[in-house]
Amino acid sequence: MPDPTDADGLTVGQVSARLGVTVRALHHWDEIGLARPSLRTAAGYRLYTAGDLERLHRIVVYRELGLGLDRIGALLDDSAADVPGALRAQRTQVTERIDRLRQLSTGLDRMIDAHERGLLLTVEQQAAIFGPQWNPDWPAQARRRYGDTTQWQQYAERAASRSPEEWQAIADAVADLDHALRDAMDEGITPGSPEANHLVERHRELFASYFPLTRQMQVCLGRMFEADPGFAAHYDGIRAGLAGWFRRIIDASARTHGIDPDAATWQ
């Protein structure tokens, strides 16, 4: 049975529906000489023959494989073109793209887990890194308390790409700072002194491992370190009175930057 396309041709709209490409794309391919219809109606409308459709099918396939229009035109118009070679090269690129997408998918999975769990470490890893006093329920508690905040989102984004070794480095840096605070208090370092201000700045920079910390936010943390039983027990367990002394050096440092600690807010 003869193909009616050969006799009558298909309009742009019919070809668009048959091939799943837009009318705009067909017009563009016509304008650049990639796929020109062989026929026109008396009114000048485009009509595509069976041969035109065959070329269009190949264009669509090559486009889905990721080839550019210039490359497609060269393959279709040059009888000596190395089509298998071009397709092999494109397959290599597609394989590389798939690998990148798999890596992206893995990263997204970790990002989702980090937003939901906070810490992507096993209970055993947490104990090894943070010590025997660490409570593995703390990340879940923090998620329930702070999960809708910007800071939790920033923390999760950092945690998603962090390895156990990187967490160990942060834990070691925190322990070093705790010891430096203890030693400074023992040495009689006074709030507002260059030595005390240096420790405050060191704390603020270290805390950026979790999320960016402004000076006003740091003042709020200092209050919590002294008032919260858990934090106070941590610092006072290192050195009696350390929680209050730490808050005082944070407040004094804030004053040197024009911040009234009594009026500081989480911003």
Secondary structure by P-SEA (a helix, b strand, c coil): cccccccbbbcaaaaaaaacccaaaaaaaaaacccccccccccbbbbbcaaaaaaaaaaaaaaaacccaaaaaaaacccccaaaaaaaaaaaaaaaaaaaaaaaaaaaaaaaaaaaccccccaaaaaaacccccccaaaaaaaaaccccaaaaaaaaaaaaccaaaaaaaaaaaaaaaaaaaaaaaaccccccaaaaaaaaaaaaaacccccccaaaaaaaaaaaaccaaaaaaaaaaccaaaaaaaaaaaaaaaaacccccccccc
